[in-house]
Amino acid sequence: MIREMHLFVTGKVQGVGFRAAVKKQAVLHGIQGYAKNLPDGRVEICAQGEEVQILAFLKAVETRPGHGSIIHIEKDLRPVQKSYLSFEVL
């Protein structure tokens, strides 16, 4: 069953290649969705996939944030509203 998790990542995550690192992990784990900068300095990630894929992706993002650094990740499991065919950096 396809699930959707939104992540709101706080830390040094803008202007450091964090979204590109997230996309690389999304592709490796078969995740669809997006990563985008928010005006408040956080990055929002929408991750769609099987639950096991999402959990592996989340662990990879937490441990391999590229050149960024994470202080906190807020996780929000939501019903799938729109299906994505790939993972995009917005």
N, C-alpha and C positions, 0 to 999 in steps of 0.2 A: 504494500500500500504506500503510495506517495504521500510524504509528509512535507510540511513547510515550517522552517524555523527562521525567525528574524533575530538577528544579533545586532546589538548596539555596542560598539567597541570604543572604549575610552582609553586614551593614552597618547603616545606619539605615533599617530596613525595617518596623518595627512602630510603630503609632501615628502614621503620617505619610501615610496614604492610598496606600501602596505597592500593597496588594492590589487596590484599586479601579483604580489605573493599569494594573496587570497585566491585570485583567479587560477593561478598555477595549481593550488591545492584542490580547487573545485574540479578542474579538469581531471586531475589524477584520481579523484574519488567519485567521479560521475555525477557531480552536483550541477543542477541548473539553477539560474536565478541571477543575482546581481550584487555588486558592491558599489556604494556611492558615498561620497563625502556629504556630511551634514553641516549646516551653517554653524552649529555649536562646537565644531572640532571633532566630533565623533564620526565613525564610519558605520553605516547601516549595511548589513549583509542579509539578503534573502537567499536561503538555501533550500532547495527542493530535491528530494530523493527518498530512497528507502531509509528507514530509521537507522539502520546499521551504517549506511553511507554518511548520513548527516553526523552521527556521533564520531566517526573516524575523521571526517572533515573538520569538525569542531576541535578535536584533539590536535590535529595538524596545525590549524590556525593558531591555537593557543601556544604551541611549542615552536612554531616556525613563522614568526610574523615578518620575515624579511628584515629590512633595516629599521622597522618600527619597534615600539615596545608597548605592551598592553598593561593597563592598570586594572581595568574591569571590563567584563563582558556581561551585558544584560541579555538574557535569552527569553524569547517569547514564541511559544509554539502556537501556530495559527492554522485555521482551516485553509486549504489551498483555494485562493480566489482566482488566480490567473496562472496558467501553466506556461513555463518557460522552456524553450528548446535548447538553450545553451546558457553559458554563464558570461555575463557582460560586466565590464567596468564602466560605470556611468559617471 
